[in-house]
Each structure stands twice: as structure tokens, then as C-alpha cells.
């Protein structure tokens, strides 16, 4: 699913994203341009240097995909 970044994803917000992803057993990948990182990796998420207005694709392989995506949007970090 394509999402738009609402807040810069650095330090605290990156940690929040990684913790949200860590609560799910699914494999969660974030794709930006040629980068593909595991959403459970703090260094990977920080390497993306996500800024407001940028579009990323989030793919979830597993049962909790819809739940994770709704939590991600409700966190205020991203919007659909």
C-alpha cells in the first residue's frame, strides 16, 4: 500500500515506527525509490530519511497486515 509521510521520520518517530512493526509477526517492508528496508530495523528506517510529502510503499506479508497499516496511519506518521 502506498502511504504519504506526514512527519519527518527521525529518532523518536523512527523508534515509534520500529516498535509498531515489532509488535507484529509479519514481514514488513518499506520501499522508497531503490531502497527496500525491514520496518523492524531502526538503522534501515533511519537510512530512508523520510520527509513529509514523500510517498513510500509498505508491504506486509502475514496475517496482521491490515491491522499494522491502520495502526501506522493512526499514529500520525503516515496517511493513505
N, C-alpha and C positions, 0 to 999 in steps of 0.2 A: 504494500500500500504506500502511495506517495503522501508524504507529510511535509508541511512547511514549518521551518524553525521559527519559534516565537521569541525566544530569549537566547542570548549567547550561551553556548554550551562549554563552559569552563569550570574548573574547580568544583564548587558546590553543586552546580546544576549537572555537571558530568557525573559526579558521585551519586546524585539522586537517580539519574538515568540508569546507571550501572546497578544500583541497588534494586530498582524496579525490575530490571531484566533478571537479576539474580534470584528473584522470588519465583521464577518460572523455570520449569524443567526443559522447556522448549529451546531449540536453537534459534537465536535471534540475531539477524544480520542487519547492519545499516550500510547502505550503499550511497556514496556521493562521488560523482564523476567516475574516476577509475579506482577509487578506494572502496574496499569492502572490509568492514571490521565487525568483530563479535561485540554485541552490545553489552556483554558481561565483562569486557576488558576496558578498564579505565584508561590505559595508555592508548588503546585503539580509538576510543571515543574522543579523547583529547587531541589525537593526531588529526581528526577531521576538522577541528577548529570551526565548528558550526556557528554561523552568524544568522541573525534574524533575516527572514526573507528567502533564505536558501531552501531548496527543495531536496529532500532525501527520500530514498525508498527503503522501507522497513519490511523485511520478510521474516516470517515466523514459521518454523517447521515444528509442529507439535500441536497438542490439544488446546493449549491456553492462548492461542493467537489472538482471538477477538478480545479476550479479557485484557491481555497485555496492551493491545493497541488502544483500548478505551481508557486504561489507566494512564497511558502515555499522554493522550490528548487531555485528559482531566488534570494532569499535573501542571498544565500551563506551558510546558516546554515546546509543544508542537500543536499544530492544528491541521485538520483534514483539508 
